[in-house]
Amino acid sequence: MTLFLLLVIVAIVLGLIGWVVHGLGYLLVIGVVVLVADIVFGLVRLARRPRRRRIR
């Protein structure tokens, strides 16, 4: 979970730097790619988690 949050923060920072400094547009692209990859990774981990059965 810590790695997930760290990657989200890195993606946001790279995106902001790329947006503010117009000559570094590739940082915005890298930030978006990292953010999308991170979200996909989180969804895959969530889907692979074993589900608990309810006992009544």
PyMOL commands that set and color helices and strands:
alter all, ss='L'
color gray80, all
select helices_A, chain A and resi 2-20+22-48
alter helices_A, ss='H'
color red, helices_A
deselect
rebuild
show_as cartoon
